[in-house]
Amino acid sequence: MTGGRAPQSLGHRGEELAAGHLRRRGYRILETNARSRLGEIDIIAEAPGEGDRPLVFVEVKTRRGTAFGSPLEAVGPEKQRRLARLAEAWRQQHPDLAHRPCRLDVIGITIPRSGEPVIEHIEAAF
């Protein structure tokens, strides 16, 4: 690893894979890496469907392996509370979309050093 950049690159790669996964399933990506003073939401998307499509706030966790648990296990109660606060703040900043239903999803990505990435998507994770 040079200069500590590998984890950042791994995370960025995971977010790209997650966005592609969502697009293939009919989601429309509204924003990525949405930052506020409270933190960052990895992906904000519209779920597939007709009419007022639900807003989906997605936390993406990426790992090289599962030696320290699955990526999904890394989204504990504190991270869940933070994502819920971030989603609510984002909705307040976008009043034209605030009436839509919303949910909080988690996408866990394992990118092994050899082989294909594994993507796990939990809808309405919490």
N, C-alpha and C positions, 0 to 999 in steps of 0.2 A: 504494500500500500504506500502510495506516495502522498504525503501531506494530508492524510486523513480524508482524501476525496472518495475513496471507494464506497463507504457507507452512503454518502450523499448520492453518488452515481447509482448505487443499487436501489435506493429509495426512488430516485427519479425514473429509473427503468421500470420499477414496480408500478408507479403511477401511470406510466404510458401503457403498460400491459392492461391495467385495470380499466383505463379509459377505452381502449380497444375492445375489451371484453364487453363493456356496457354498450358501446356503439353496435357491436354485432348482434346484441339482443334488443335493439330498437330504442335504446335510451338516446336522448339528445343532451349532449354536454353543454351546460350553460357557463360554467366557470371552473377553472382549476387553480389550485393554490390560492384560494380566496383568503386574504389576510385582513385581520383587524387587530385592534389593541388586545383582544382576548386570545388571539392565536390564529391558527390556520385550518381551513377546511380543505382537504385534498381535492375532492371532486363534488361539484353540485350539478345535478342532472335532472331531466324530466323523465319519468318512467314512461314506458311504452303505453299506448292506448289512445283513446279519443277524448275530446273535451278538455276539462281542466285536469291535465295529467299531474299526478303527484310529484312534488319536489322530493328529490332523494339526495341526502347529504351523506357522503361516503368517506369513511376513514380507510386508508390503504396502509397495510403493514406488509413489509417485504423482508424476507430472510433468505439466507443461503441454504439453510437446512433446518431441521427440527430438533437438534441436540438440546436446545434450551426451550423447547416447546414450539407449538405451531405459531405462525404469525397471528392467527386469530386470538390466541391466548394473551397476546401483548396488549389487547384493548380491554383494560380492566375498568373498574367502576369510576375511577377519577377521570380517565380518558373519555368514558361514556358521558359523564356529567359535562365535561368541557365541550364535547361535540354538540350536545343538546343546547348548551348556552350559545355556542357559536352559530348554530342553525337559527335559533330564535333571533339573535342579533342581525343575522343576514336578512331574515324575513322582514324585520323592522326597517331595514335600509332599502328594501324593495317592496314598497306597499302595494304595487300593482300585482305582485305574486303572492302576497301574504294570505290571501283567502284560500289558497290551494292546500289540499291535504299534504302532509309531508311524512317522511319516515327517515330513519337513520340506519344505514347499511354499513357493513364491514366487508372489505375484500382483503383476504390474506393471500399473499403470493410467495411461493417458494421457488427460488431460482437456483437450482443446483449448479455446481461447477461444470457438470456435463449432463446432458439430457434436456428435456423440455421443461419450461416453467409449469408449475401447478397453481391453478387459480381456484380459490374457494370464495364464493360469494354468499354471504348471509344477508338476506333481505329482512328488514325490520328487526335488526339484531338486538335492539334494546329499546 
